[in-house]
Amino acid sequence: MSSLEAISGFKLEIDIVENIIKDYTYLANSGKTIILCRIPSNVNICGNERADTAAKSALYLPLQI
């Protein structure tokens, strides 16, 4: 299940989904524009490894508010 599908279903028993909804709400209420989109598998997409590496490294960046 993708994270967007989990958010849209409000499956709050998943802690990460609850945290995403809280962060989204906080940022939206602070006047930030948030755009969520589903990105299908990186299979057969040029630069797949670079995209995966960039996405994984972004997990460790601080949240900029």
PDBQT receptor file of N, H, CA, C and O in Angstrom, charges set to zero:
ATOM      1  N   MET A   1       0.854  -1.180   0.000  1.00  0.00    +0.000 N 
ATOM      2  CA  MET A   1       0.000   0.000   0.000  1.00  0.00    +0.000 C 
ATOM      3  C   MET A   1       0.893   1.234   0.000  1.00  0.00    +0.000 C 
ATOM      4  O   MET A   1       1.845   1.322   0.776  1.00  0.00    +0.000 OA
ATOM      5  N   SER A   2       0.586   2.166  -0.857  1.00  0.00    +0.000 N 
ATOM      6  H   SER A   2      -0.187   2.094  -1.487  1.00  0.00    +0.000 HD
ATOM      7  CA  SER A   2       1.378   3.389  -0.885  1.00  0.00    +0.000 C 
ATOM      8  C   SER A   2       0.989   4.281   0.286  1.00  0.00    +0.000 C 
ATOM      9  O   SER A   2      -0.095   4.154   0.855  1.00  0.00    +0.000 OA
ATOM     10  N   SER A   3       1.900   5.185   0.630  1.00  0.00    +0.000 N 
ATOM     11  H   SER A   3       2.781   5.288   0.168  1.00  0.00    +0.000 HD
ATOM     12  CA  SER A   3       1.617   6.093   1.744  1.00  0.00    +0.000 C 
ATOM     13  C   SER A   3       0.426   6.994   1.432  1.00  0.00    +0.000 C 
ATOM     14  O   SER A   3      -0.343   7.334   2.331  1.00  0.00    +0.000 OA
ATOM     15  N   LEU A   4       0.266   7.383   0.175  1.00  0.00    +0.000 N 
ATOM     16  H   LEU A   4       0.891   7.107  -0.556  1.00  0.00    +0.000 HD
ATOM     17  CA  LEU A   4      -0.887   8.222  -0.182  1.00  0.00    +0.000 C 
ATOM     18  C   LEU A   4      -2.191   7.461  -0.036  1.00  0.00    +0.000 C 
ATOM     19  O   LEU A   4      -3.199   8.026   0.388  1.00  0.00    +0.000 OA
ATOM     20  N   GLU A   5      -2.177   6.173  -0.386  1.00  0.00    +0.000 N 
ATOM     21  H   GLU A   5      -1.357   5.715  -0.731  1.00  0.00    +0.000 HD
ATOM     22  CA  GLU A   5      -3.384   5.371  -0.206  1.00  0.00    +0.000 C 
ATOM     23  C   GLU A   5      -3.705   5.231   1.279  1.00  0.00    +0.000 C 
ATOM     24  O   GLU A   5      -4.872   5.282   1.667  1.00  0.00    +0.000 OA
ATOM     25  N   ALA A   6      -2.688   5.057   2.104  1.00  0.00    +0.000 N 
ATOM     26  H   ALA A   6      -1.740   5.016   1.788  1.00  0.00    +0.000 HD
ATOM     27  CA  ALA A   6      -2.907   4.940   3.540  1.00  0.00    +0.000 C 
ATOM     28  C   ALA A   6      -3.465   6.238   4.112  1.00  0.00    +0.000 C 
ATOM     29  O   ALA A   6      -4.366   6.218   4.949  1.00  0.00    +0.000 OA
ATOM     30  N   ILE A   7      -2.922   7.371   3.653  1.00  0.00    +0.000 N 
ATOM     31  H   ILE A   7      -2.190   7.387   2.973  1.00  0.00    +0.000 HD
ATOM     32  CA  ILE A   7      -3.416   8.673   4.138  1.00  0.00    +0.000 C 
ATOM     33  C   ILE A   7      -4.858   8.874   3.706  1.00  0.00    +0.000 C 
ATOM     34  O   ILE A   7      -5.691   9.301   4.505  1.00  0.00    +0.000 OA
ATOM     35  N   SER A   8      -5.157   8.572   2.459  1.00  0.00    +0.000 N 
ATOM     36  H   SER A   8      -4.480   8.224   1.811  1.00  0.00    +0.000 HD
ATOM     37  CA  SER A   8      -6.512   8.808   1.974  1.00  0.00    +0.000 C 
ATOM     38  C   SER A   8      -7.513   7.914   2.689  1.00  0.00    +0.000 C 
ATOM     39  O   SER A   8      -8.684   8.276   2.810  1.00  0.00    +0.000 OA
ATOM     40  N   GLY A   9      -7.076   6.757   3.163  1.00  0.00    +0.000 N 
ATOM     41  H   GLY A   9      -6.126   6.463   3.064  1.00  0.00    +0.000 HD
ATOM     42  CA  GLY A   9      -7.957   5.863   3.897  1.00  0.00    +0.000 C 
ATOM     43  C   GLY A   9      -7.991   6.148   5.383  1.00  0.00    +0.000 C 
ATOM     44  O   GLY A   9      -8.754   5.517   6.116  1.00  0.00    +0.000 OA
ATOM     45  N   PHE A  10      -7.165   7.104   5.849  1.00  0.00    +0.000 N 
ATOM     46  H   PHE A  10      -6.546   7.616   5.254  1.00  0.00    +0.000 HD
ATOM     47  CA  PHE A  10      -7.077   7.462   7.260  1.00  0.00    +0.000 C 
ATOM     48  C   PHE A  10      -6.897   6.237   8.153  1.00  0.00    +0.000 C 
ATOM     49  O   PHE A  10      -7.599   6.074   9.151  1.00  0.00    +0.000 OA
ATOM     50  N   LYS A  11      -5.955   5.386   7.784  1.00  0.00    +0.000 N 
ATOM     51  H   LYS A  11      -5.385   5.519   6.973  1.00  0.00    +0.000 HD
ATOM     52  CA  LYS A  11      -5.643   4.214   8.582  1.00  0.00    +0.000 C 
ATOM     53  C   LYS A  11      -4.687   4.644   9.701  1.00  0.00    +0.000 C 
ATOM     54  O   LYS A  11      -3.478   4.425   9.620  1.00  0.00    +0.000 OA
ATOM     55  N   LEU A  12      -5.247   5.254  10.738  1.00  0.00    +0.000 N 
ATOM     56  H   LEU A  12      -6.229   5.431  10.804  1.00  0.00    +0.000 HD
ATOM     57  CA  LEU A  12      -4.449   5.875  11.784  1.00  0.00    +0.000 C 
ATOM     58  C   LEU A  12      -3.770   4.886  12.715  1.00  0.00    +0.000 C 
ATOM     59  O   LEU A  12      -2.993   5.293  13.578  1.00  0.00    +0.000 OA
ATOM     60  N   GLU A  13      -4.045   3.594  12.561  1.00  0.00    +0.000 N 
ATOM     61  H   GLU A  13      -4.677   3.263  11.860  1.00  0.00    +0.000 HD
ATOM     62  CA  GLU A  13      -3.339   2.643  13.389  1.00  0.00    +0.000 C 
ATOM     63  C   GLU A  13      -1.881   2.554  12.980  1.00  0.00    +0.000 C 
ATOM     64  O   GLU A  13      -1.065   1.998  13.714  1.00  0.00    +0.000 OA
ATOM     65  N   ILE A  14      -1.547   3.085  11.835  1.00  0.00    +0.000 N 
ATOM     66  H   ILE A  14      -2.210   3.537  11.238  1.00  0.00    +0.000 HD
ATOM     67  CA  ILE A  14      -0.164   3.132  11.374  1.00  0.00    +0.000 C 
ATOM     68  C   ILE A  14       0.426   4.461  11.854  1.00  0.00    +0.000 C 
ATOM     69  O   ILE A  14       0.016   5.529  11.399  1.00  0.00    +0.000 OA
ATOM     70  N   ASP A  15       1.390   4.388  12.776  1.00  0.00    +0.000 N 
ATOM     71  H   ASP A  15       1.723   3.521  13.145  1.00  0.00    +0.000 HD
ATOM     72  CA  ASP A  15       1.951   5.593  13.384  1.00  0.00    +0.000 C 
ATOM     73  C   ASP A  15       2.484   6.597  12.373  1.00  0.00    +0.000 C 
ATOM     74  O   ASP A  15       2.275   7.801  12.519  1.00  0.00    +0.000 OA
ATOM     75  N   ILE A  16       3.163   6.112  11.362  1.00  0.00    +0.000 N 
ATOM     76  H   ILE A  16       3.333   5.134  11.242  1.00  0.00    +0.000 HD
ATOM     77  CA  ILE A  16       3.747   7.046  10.398  1.00  0.00    +0.000 C 
ATOM     78  C   ILE A  16       2.674   7.830   9.661  1.00  0.00    +0.000 C 
ATOM     79  O   ILE A  16       2.871   9.004   9.346  1.00  0.00    +0.000 OA
ATOM     80  N   VAL A  17       1.553   7.200   9.387  1.00  0.00    +0.000 N 
ATOM     81  H   VAL A  17       1.394   6.246   9.644  1.00  0.00    +0.000 HD
ATOM     82  CA  VAL A  17       0.459   7.894   8.707  1.00  0.00    +0.000 C 
ATOM     83  C   VAL A  17      -0.091   8.990   9.605  1.00  0.00    +0.000 C 
ATOM     84  O   VAL A  17      -0.369  10.095   9.140  1.00  0.00    +0.000 OA
ATOM     85  N   GLU A  18      -0.246   8.693  10.876  1.00  0.00    +0.000 N 
ATOM     86  H   GLU A  18      -0.020   7.796  11.254  1.00  0.00    +0.000 HD
ATOM     87  CA  GLU A  18      -0.730   9.705  11.811  1.00  0.00    +0.000 C 
ATOM     88  C   GLU A  18       0.238  10.885  11.876  1.00  0.00    +0.000 C 
ATOM     89  O   GLU A  18      -0.183  12.041  11.905  1.00  0.00    +0.000 OA
ATOM     90  N   ASN A  19       1.528  10.586  11.900  1.00  0.00    +0.000 N 
ATOM     91  H   ASN A  19       1.870   9.646  11.877  1.00  0.00    +0.000 HD
ATOM     92  CA  ASN A  19       2.525  11.661  11.933  1.00  0.00    +0.000 C 
ATOM     93  C   ASN A  19       2.497  12.495  10.662  1.00  0.00    +0.000 C 
ATOM     94  O   ASN A  19       2.640  13.717  10.716  1.00  0.00    +0.000 OA
ATOM     95  N   ILE A  20       2.316  11.847   9.528  1.00  0.00    +0.000 N 
ATOM     96  H   ILE A  20       2.200  10.855   9.484  1.00  0.00    +0.000 HD
ATOM     97  CA  ILE A  20       2.234  12.578   8.264  1.00  0.00    +0.000 C 
ATOM     98  C   ILE A  20       1.022  13.500   8.266  1.00  0.00    +0.000 C 
ATOM     99  O   ILE A  20       1.117  14.650   7.837  1.00  0.00    +0.000 OA
ATOM    100  N   ILE A  21      -0.106  13.010   8.739  1.00  0.00    +0.000 N 
ATOM    101  H   ILE A  21      -0.183  12.076   9.087  1.00  0.00    +0.000 HD
ATOM    102  CA  ILE A  21      -1.319  13.832   8.774  1.00  0.00    +0.000 C 
ATOM    103  C   ILE A  21      -1.135  15.017   9.718  1.00  0.00    +0.000 C 
ATOM    104  O   ILE A  21      -1.551  16.132   9.402  1.00  0.00    +0.000 OA
ATOM    105  N   LYS A  22      -0.514  14.785  10.874  1.00  0.00    +0.000 N 
ATOM    106  H   LYS A  22      -0.176  13.880  11.131  1.00  0.00    +0.000 HD
ATOM    107  CA  LYS A  22      -0.266  15.889  11.813  1.00  0.00    +0.000 C 
ATOM    108  C   LYS A  22       0.660  16.932  11.194  1.00  0.00    +0.000 C 
ATOM    109  O   LYS A  22       0.391  18.131  11.272  1.00  0.00    +0.000 OA
ATOM    110  N   ASP A  23       1.759  16.471  10.575  1.00  0.00    +0.000 N 
ATOM    111  H   ASP A  23       1.978  15.498  10.512  1.00  0.00    +0.000 HD
ATOM    112  CA  ASP A  23       2.698  17.402   9.948  1.00  0.00    +0.000 C 
ATOM    113  C   ASP A  23       2.041  18.151   8.799  1.00  0.00    +0.000 C 
ATOM    114  O   ASP A  23       2.231  19.359   8.652  1.00  0.00    +0.000 OA
ATOM    115  N   TYR A  24       1.272  17.441   7.989  1.00  0.00    +0.000 N 
ATOM    116  H   TYR A  24       1.118  16.461   8.109  1.00  0.00    +0.000 HD
ATOM    117  CA  TYR A  24       0.568  18.062   6.872  1.00  0.00    +0.000 C 
ATOM    118  C   TYR A  24      -0.376  19.149   7.384  1.00  0.00    +0.000 C 
ATOM    119  O   TYR A  24      -0.399  20.260   6.854  1.00  0.00    +0.000 OA
ATOM    120  N   THR A  25      -1.147  18.823   8.410  1.00  0.00    +0.000 N 
ATOM    121  H   THR A  25      -1.127  17.921   8.840  1.00  0.00    +0.000 HD
ATOM    122  CA  THR A  25      -2.097  19.783   8.974  1.00  0.00    +0.000 C 
ATOM    123  C   THR A  25      -1.383  21.010   9.526  1.00  0.00    +0.000 C 
ATOM    124  O   THR A  25      -1.805  22.143   9.295  1.00  0.00    +0.000 OA
ATOM    125  N   TYR A  26      -0.294  20.773  10.260  1.00  0.00    +0.000 N 
ATOM    126  H   TYR A  26       0.049  19.852  10.448  1.00  0.00    +0.000 HD
ATOM    127  CA  TYR A  26       0.475  21.886  10.837  1.00  0.00    +0.000 C 
ATOM    128  C   TYR A  26       1.001  22.801   9.727  1.00  0.00    +0.000 C 
ATOM    129  O   TYR A  26       0.848  24.021   9.794  1.00  0.00    +0.000 OA
ATOM    130  N   LEU A  27       1.617  22.206   8.714  1.00  0.00    +0.000 N 
ATOM    131  H   LEU A  27       1.742  21.215   8.659  1.00  0.00    +0.000 HD
ATOM    132  CA  LEU A  27       2.186  23.006   7.634  1.00  0.00    +0.000 C 
ATOM    133  C   LEU A  27       1.104  23.725   6.834  1.00  0.00    +0.000 C 
ATOM    134  O   LEU A  27       1.276  24.889   6.472  1.00  0.00    +0.000 OA
ATOM    135  N   ALA A  28      -0.003  23.050   6.555  1.00  0.00    +0.000 N 
ATOM    136  H   ALA A  28      -0.143  22.105   6.849  1.00  0.00    +0.000 HD
ATOM    137  CA  ALA A  28      -1.099  23.679   5.812  1.00  0.00    +0.000 C 
ATOM    138  C   ALA A  28      -1.692  24.842   6.608  1.00  0.00    +0.000 C 
ATOM    139  O   ALA A  28      -2.006  25.889   6.043  1.00  0.00    +0.000 OA
ATOM    140  N   ASN A  29      -1.843  24.654   7.909  1.00  0.00    +0.000 N 
ATOM    141  H   ASN A  29      -1.587  23.803   8.368  1.00  0.00    +0.000 HD
ATOM    142  CA  ASN A  29      -2.373  25.723   8.755  1.00  0.00    +0.000 C 
ATOM    143  C   ASN A  29      -1.391  26.876   8.905  1.00  0.00    +0.000 C 
ATOM    144  O   ASN A  29      -1.779  27.981   9.283  1.00  0.00    +0.000 OA
ATOM    145  N   SER A  30      -0.120  26.621   8.609  1.00  0.00    +0.000 N 
ATOM    146  H   SER A  30       0.195  25.723   8.302  1.00  0.00    +0.000 HD
ATOM    147  CA  SER A  30       0.910  27.659   8.664  1.00  0.00    +0.000 C 
ATOM    148  C   SER A  30       1.034  28.397   7.333  1.00  0.00    +0.000 C 
ATOM    149  O   SER A  30       1.922  29.231   7.161  1.00  0.00    +0.000 OA
ATOM    150  N   GLY A  31       0.151  28.089   6.404  1.00  0.00    +0.000 N 
ATOM    151  H   GLY A  31      -0.571  27.411   6.544  1.00  0.00    +0.000 HD
ATOM    152  CA  GLY A  31       0.156  28.768   5.117  1.00  0.00    +0.000 C 
ATOM    153  C   GLY A  31       1.035  28.120   4.068  1.00  0.00    +0.000 C 
ATOM    154  O   GLY A  31       1.228  28.690   2.995  1.00  0.00    +0.000 OA
ATOM    155  N   LYS A  32       1.567  26.959   4.345  1.00  0.00    +0.000 N 
ATOM    156  H   LYS A  32       1.410  26.495   5.217  1.00  0.00    +0.000 HD
ATOM    157  CA  LYS A  32       2.413  26.258   3.375  1.00  0.00    +0.000 C 
ATOM    158  C   LYS A  32       1.536  25.524   2.370  1.00  0.00    +0.000 C 
ATOM    159  O   LYS A  32       0.449  25.055   2.707  1.00  0.00    +0.000 OA
ATOM    160  N   THR A  33       2.007  25.429   1.151  1.00  0.00    +0.000 N 
ATOM    161  H   THR A  33       2.890  25.810   0.877  1.00  0.00    +0.000 HD
ATOM    162  CA  THR A  33       1.329  24.664   0.126  1.00  0.00    +0.000 C 
ATOM    163  C   THR A  33       2.003  23.306   0.035  1.00  0.00    +0.000 C 
ATOM    164  O   THR A  33       3.213  23.227  -0.180  1.00  0.00    +0.000 OA
ATOM    165  N   ILE A  34       1.243  22.253   0.194  1.00  0.00    +0.000 N 
ATOM    166  H   ILE A  34       0.260  22.318   0.368  1.00  0.00    +0.000 HD
ATOM    167  CA  ILE A  34       1.770  20.898   0.149  1.00  0.00    +0.000 C 
ATOM    168  C   ILE A  34       1.100  20.176  -1.001  1.00  0.00    +0.000 C 
ATOM    169  O   ILE A  34      -0.125  20.170  -1.123  1.00  0.00    +0.000 OA
ATOM    170  N   ILE A  35       1.915  19.571  -1.839  1.00  0.00    +0.000 N 
ATOM    171  H   ILE A  35       2.910  19.576  -1.740  1.00  0.00    +0.000 HD
ATOM    172  CA  ILE A  35       1.391  18.803  -2.957  1.00  0.00    +0.000 C 
ATOM    173  C   ILE A  35       1.855  17.368  -2.787  1.00  0.00    +0.000 C 
ATOM    174  O   ILE A  35       3.053  17.097  -2.708  1.00  0.00    +0.000 OA
ATOM    175  N   LEU A  36       0.901  16.452  -2.731  1.00  0.00    +0.000 N 
ATOM    176  H   LEU A  36      -0.073  16.671  -2.794  1.00  0.00    +0.000 HD
ATOM    177  CA  LEU A  36       1.207  15.031  -2.633  1.00  0.00    +0.000 C 
ATOM    178  C   LEU A  36       0.855  14.378  -3.956  1.00  0.00    +0.000 C 
ATOM    179  O   LEU A  36      -0.178  14.670  -4.559  1.00  0.00    +0.000 OA
ATOM    180  N   CYS A  37       1.720  13.501  -4.387  1.00  0.00    +0.000 N 
ATOM    181  H   CYS A  37       2.559  13.264  -3.897  1.00  0.00    +0.000 HD
ATOM    182  CA  CYS A  37       1.415  12.779  -5.612  1.00  0.00    +0.000 C 
ATOM    183  C   CYS A  37       1.960  11.362  -5.509  1.00  0.00    +0.000 C 
ATOM    184  O   CYS A  37       2.969  11.112  -4.850  1.00  0.00    +0.000 OA
ATOM    185  N   ARG A  38       1.288  10.467  -6.157  1.00  0.00    +0.000 N 
ATOM    186  H   ARG A  38       0.468  10.670  -6.692  1.00  0.00    +0.000 HD
ATOM    187  CA  ARG A  38       1.735   9.078  -6.187  1.00  0.00    +0.000 C 
ATOM    188  C   ARG A  38       2.694   8.918  -7.348  1.00  0.00    +0.000 C 
ATOM    189  O   ARG A  38       2.392   9.309  -8.476  1.00  0.00    +0.000 OA
ATOM    190  N   ILE A  39       3.838   8.347  -7.071  1.00  0.00    +0.000 N 
ATOM    191  H   ILE A  39       4.083   8.030  -6.155  1.00  0.00    +0.000 HD
ATOM    192  CA  ILE A  39       4.815   8.083  -8.110  1.00  0.00    +0.000 C 
ATOM    193  C   ILE A  39       4.922   6.572  -8.248  1.00  0.00    +0.000 C 
ATOM    194  O   ILE A  39       5.279   5.883  -7.292  1.00  0.00    +0.000 OA
ATOM    195  N   PRO A  40       4.615   6.056  -9.426  1.00  0.00    +0.000 N 
ATOM    196  CA  PRO A  40       4.679   4.607  -9.604  1.00  0.00    +0.000 C 
ATOM    197  C   PRO A  40       6.116   4.107  -9.483  1.00  0.00    +0.000 C 
ATOM    198  O   PRO A  40       7.059   4.896  -9.413  1.00  0.00    +0.000 OA
ATOM    199  N   SER A  41       6.261   2.826  -9.463  1.00  0.00    +0.000 N 
ATOM    200  H   SER A  41       5.495   2.185  -9.520  1.00  0.00    +0.000 HD
ATOM    201  CA  SER A  41       7.574   2.190  -9.353  1.00  0.00    +0.000 C 
ATOM    202  C   SER A  41       8.587   2.825 -10.284  1.00  0.00    +0.000 C 
ATOM    203  O   SER A  41       8.251   3.284 -11.376  1.00  0.00    +0.000 OA
ATOM    204  N   ASN A  42       9.835   2.844  -9.835  1.00  0.00    +0.000 N 
ATOM    205  H   ASN A  42      10.108   2.472  -8.948  1.00  0.00    +0.000 HD
ATOM    206  CA  ASN A  42      10.914   3.415 -10.645  1.00  0.00    +0.000 C 
ATOM    207  C   ASN A  42      11.432   2.460 -11.713  1.00  0.00    +0.000 C 
ATOM    208  O   ASN A  42      12.412   2.767 -12.391  1.00  0.00    +0.000 OA
ATOM    209  N   VAL A  43      10.794   1.315 -11.870  1.00  0.00    +0.000 N 
ATOM    210  H   VAL A  43       9.997   1.065 -11.319  1.00  0.00    +0.000 HD
ATOM    211  CA  VAL A  43      11.248   0.333 -12.842  1.00  0.00    +0.000 C 
ATOM    212  C   VAL A  43      11.245   0.935 -14.243  1.00  0.00    +0.000 C 
ATOM    213  O   VAL A  43      10.285   1.585 -14.656  1.00  0.00    +0.000 OA
ATOM    214  N   ASN A  44      12.316   0.709 -14.946  1.00  0.00    +0.000 N 
ATOM    215  H   ASN A  44      13.096   0.181 -14.610  1.00  0.00    +0.000 HD
ATOM    216  CA  ASN A  44      12.489   1.181 -16.327  1.00  0.00    +0.000 C 
ATOM    217  C   ASN A  44      12.489   2.696 -16.457  1.00  0.00    +0.000 C 
ATOM    218  O   ASN A  44      12.178   3.227 -17.523  1.00  0.00    +0.000 OA
ATOM    219  N   ILE A  45      12.831   3.391 -15.389  1.00  0.00    +0.000 N 
ATOM    220  H   ILE A  45      13.083   2.960 -14.523  1.00  0.00    +0.000 HD
ATOM    221  CA  ILE A  45      12.949   4.842 -15.449  1.00  0.00    +0.000 C 
ATOM    222  C   ILE A  45      14.429   5.180 -15.348  1.00  0.00    +0.000 C 
ATOM    223  O   ILE A  45      15.120   4.737 -14.430  1.00  0.00    +0.000 OA
ATOM    224  N   CYS A  46      14.899   5.962 -16.295  1.00  0.00    +0.000 N 
ATOM    225  H   CYS A  46      14.338   6.321 -17.041  1.00  0.00    +0.000 HD
ATOM    226  CA  CYS A  46      16.306   6.344 -16.337  1.00  0.00    +0.000 C 
ATOM    227  C   CYS A  46      16.691   7.049 -15.028  1.00  0.00    +0.000 C 
ATOM    228  O   CYS A  46      15.975   7.935 -14.562  1.00  0.00    +0.000 OA
ATOM    229  N   GLY A  47      17.815   6.653 -14.445  1.00  0.00    +0.000 N 
ATOM    230  H   GLY A  47      18.397   5.933 -14.823  1.00  0.00    +0.000 HD
ATOM    231  CA  GLY A  47      18.279   7.276 -13.214  1.00  0.00    +0.000 C 
ATOM    232  C   GLY A  47      17.652   6.689 -11.963  1.00  0.00    +0.000 C 
ATOM    233  O   GLY A  47      17.687   7.316 -10.905  1.00  0.00    +0.000 OA
ATOM    234  N   ASN A  48      17.081   5.500 -12.065  1.00  0.00    +0.000 N 
ATOM    235  H   ASN A  48      17.053   4.990 -12.925  1.00  0.00    +0.000 HD
ATOM    236  CA  ASN A  48      16.386   4.859 -10.943  1.00  0.00    +0.000 C 
ATOM    237  C   ASN A  48      17.243   4.825  -9.672  1.00  0.00    +0.000 C 
ATOM    238  O   ASN A  48      16.774   5.190  -8.594  1.00  0.00    +0.000 OA
ATOM    239  N   GLU A  49      18.486   4.390  -9.802  1.00  0.00    +0.000 N 
ATOM    240  H   GLU A  49      18.867   4.093 -10.678  1.00  0.00    +0.000 HD
ATOM    241  CA  GLU A  49      19.344   4.277  -8.620  1.00  0.00    +0.000 C 
ATOM    242  C   GLU A  49      19.605   5.636  -7.994  1.00  0.00    +0.000 C 
ATOM    243  O   GLU A  49      19.615   5.772  -6.770  1.00  0.00    +0.000 OA
ATOM    244  N   ARG A  50      19.815   6.643  -8.836  1.00  0.00    +0.000 N 
ATOM    245  H   ARG A  50      19.807   6.532  -9.830  1.00  0.00    +0.000 HD
ATOM    246  CA  ARG A  50      20.045   7.996  -8.305  1.00  0.00    +0.000 C 
ATOM    247  C   ARG A  50      18.800   8.515  -7.593  1.00  0.00    +0.000 C 
ATOM    248  O   ARG A  50      18.906   9.166  -6.554  1.00  0.00    +0.000 OA
ATOM    249  N   ALA A  51      17.634   8.233  -8.138  1.00  0.00    +0.000 N 
ATOM    250  H   ALA A  51      17.548   7.703  -8.982  1.00  0.00    +0.000 HD
ATOM    251  CA  ALA A  51      16.386   8.668  -7.512  1.00  0.00    +0.000 C 
ATOM    252  C   ALA A  51      16.194   7.980  -6.163  1.00  0.00    +0.000 C 
ATOM    253  O   ALA A  51      15.798   8.618  -5.187  1.00  0.00    +0.000 OA
ATOM    254  N   ASP A  52      16.473   6.681  -6.111  1.00  0.00    +0.000 N 
ATOM    255  H   ASP A  52      16.794   6.162  -6.903  1.00  0.00    +0.000 HD
ATOM    256  CA  ASP A  52      16.344   5.946  -4.853  1.00  0.00    +0.000 C 
ATOM    257  C   ASP A  52      17.304   6.484  -3.803  1.00  0.00    +0.000 C 
ATOM    258  O   ASP A  52      16.924   6.671  -2.647  1.00  0.00    +0.000 OA
ATOM    259  N   THR A  53      18.557   6.735  -4.205  1.00  0.00    +0.000 N 
ATOM    260  H   THR A  53      18.866   6.582  -5.144  1.00  0.00    +0.000 HD
ATOM    261  CA  THR A  53      19.558   7.268  -3.281  1.00  0.00    +0.000 C 
ATOM    262  C   THR A  53      19.144   8.639  -2.758  1.00  0.00    +0.000 C 
ATOM    263  O   THR A  53      19.268   8.913  -1.565  1.00  0.00    +0.000 OA
ATOM    264  N   ALA A  54      18.655   9.497  -3.643  1.00  0.00    +0.000 N 
ATOM    265  H   ALA A  54      18.554   9.274  -4.612  1.00  0.00    +0.000 HD
ATOM    266  CA  ALA A  54      18.220  10.837  -3.238  1.00  0.00    +0.000 C 
ATOM    267  C   ALA A  54      17.036  10.767  -2.278  1.00  0.00    +0.000 C 
ATOM    268  O   ALA A  54      16.984  11.501  -1.292  1.00  0.00    +0.000 OA
ATOM    269  N   ALA A  55      16.094   9.887  -2.570  1.00  0.00    +0.000 N 
ATOM    270  H   ALA A  55      16.136   9.290  -3.371  1.00  0.00    +0.000 HD
ATOM    271  CA  ALA A  55      14.918   9.752  -1.703  1.00  0.00    +0.000 C 
ATOM    272  C   ALA A  55      15.317   9.245  -0.320  1.00  0.00    +0.000 C 
ATOM    273  O   ALA A  55      14.828   9.743   0.694  1.00  0.00    +0.000 OA
ATOM    274  N   LYS A  56      16.198   8.260  -0.283  1.00  0.00    +0.000 N 
ATOM    275  H   LYS A  56      16.594   7.855  -1.107  1.00  0.00    +0.000 HD
ATOM    276  CA  LYS A  56      16.622   7.711   1.005  1.00  0.00    +0.000 C 
ATOM    277  C   LYS A  56      17.415   8.734   1.812  1.00  0.00    +0.000 C 
ATOM    278  O   LYS A  56      17.259   8.808   3.030  1.00  0.00    +0.000 OA
ATOM    279  N   SER A  57      18.257   9.517   1.157  1.00  0.00    +0.000 N 
ATOM    280  H   SER A  57      18.384   9.456   0.167  1.00  0.00    +0.000 HD
ATOM    281  CA  SER A  57      19.038  10.516   1.893  1.00  0.00    +0.000 C 
ATOM    282  C   SER A  57      18.143  11.639   2.415  1.00  0.00    +0.000 C 
ATOM    283  O   SER A  57      18.450  12.242   3.443  1.00  0.00    +0.000 OA
ATOM    284  N   ALA A  58      17.039  11.929   1.719  1.00  0.00    +0.000 N 
ATOM    285  H   ALA A  58      16.789  11.439   0.884  1.00  0.00    +0.000 HD
ATOM    286  CA  ALA A  58      16.116  12.978   2.162  1.00  0.00    +0.000 C 
ATOM    287  C   ALA A  58      15.422  12.613   3.467  1.00  0.00    +0.000 C 
ATOM    288  O   ALA A  58      14.951  13.496   4.184  1.00  0.00    +0.000 OA
ATOM    289  N   LEU A  59      15.353  11.334   3.781  1.00  0.00    +0.000 N 
ATOM    290  H   LEU A  59      15.736  10.616   3.199  1.00  0.00    +0.000 HD
ATOM    291  CA  LEU A  59      14.716  10.914   5.034  1.00  0.00    +0.000 C 
ATOM    292  C   LEU A  59      15.427  11.476   6.262  1.00  0.00    +0.000 C 
ATOM    293  O   LEU A  59      14.827  11.611   7.329  1.00  0.00    +0.000 OA
ATOM    294  N   TYR A  60      16.698  11.798   6.104  1.00  0.00    +0.000 N 
ATOM    295  H   TYR A  60      17.186  11.687   5.238  1.00  0.00    +0.000 HD
ATOM    296  CA  TYR A  60      17.494  12.263   7.244  1.00  0.00    +0.000 C 
ATOM    297  C   TYR A  60      17.630  13.776   7.306  1.00  0.00    +0.000 C 
ATOM    298  O   TYR A  60      18.322  14.302   8.177  1.00  0.00    +0.000 OA
ATOM    299  N   LEU A  61      16.982  14.473   6.397  1.00  0.00    +0.000 N 
ATOM    300  H   LEU A  61      16.419  14.046   5.690  1.00  0.00    +0.000 HD
ATOM    301  CA  LEU A  61      17.029  15.935   6.414  1.00  0.00    +0.000 C 
ATOM    302  C   LEU A  61      16.051  16.467   7.462  1.00  0.00    +0.000 C 
ATOM    303  O   LEU A  61      14.994  15.875   7.678  1.00  0.00    +0.000 OA
ATOM    304  N   PRO A  62      16.397  17.579   8.113  1.00  0.00    +0.000 N 
ATOM    305  CA  PRO A  62      15.462  18.151   9.093  1.00  0.00    +0.000 C 
ATOM    306  C   PRO A  62      14.245  18.754   8.384  1.00  0.00    +0.000 C 
ATOM    307  O   PRO A  62      14.338  19.231   7.253  1.00  0.00    +0.000 OA
ATOM    308  N   LEU A  63      13.130  18.721   9.061  1.00  0.00    +0.000 N 
ATOM    309  H   LEU A  63      13.054  18.334   9.980  1.00  0.00    +0.000 HD
ATOM    310  CA  LEU A  63      11.899  19.317   8.539  1.00  0.00    +0.000 C 
ATOM    311  C   LEU A  63      12.062  20.825   8.577  1.00  0.00    +0.000 C 
ATOM    312  O   LEU A  63      12.363  21.388   9.629  1.00  0.00    +0.000 OA
ATOM    313  N   GLN A  64      11.866  21.486   7.446  1.00  0.00    +0.000 N 
ATOM    314  H   GLN A  64      11.621  21.028   6.591  1.00  0.00    +0.000 HD
ATOM    315  CA  GLN A  64      12.000  22.942   7.369  1.00  0.00    +0.000 C 
ATOM    316  C   GLN A  64      10.619  23.555   7.504  1.00  0.00    +0.000 C 
ATOM    317  O   GLN A  64       9.746  23.351   6.660  1.00  0.00    +0.000 OA
ATOM    318  N   ILE A  65      10.437  24.297   8.562  1.00  0.00    +0.000 N 
ATOM    319  H   ILE A  65      11.145  24.463   9.248  1.00  0.00    +0.000 HD
ATOM    320  CA  ILE A  65       9.136  24.908   8.826  1.00  0.00    +0.000 C 
ATOM    321  C   ILE A  65       9.261  26.412   8.730  1.00  0.00    +0.000 C 
ATOM    322  O   ILE A  65       8.277  27.127   8.919  1.00  0.00    +0.000 OA
TER     323      ILE A  65
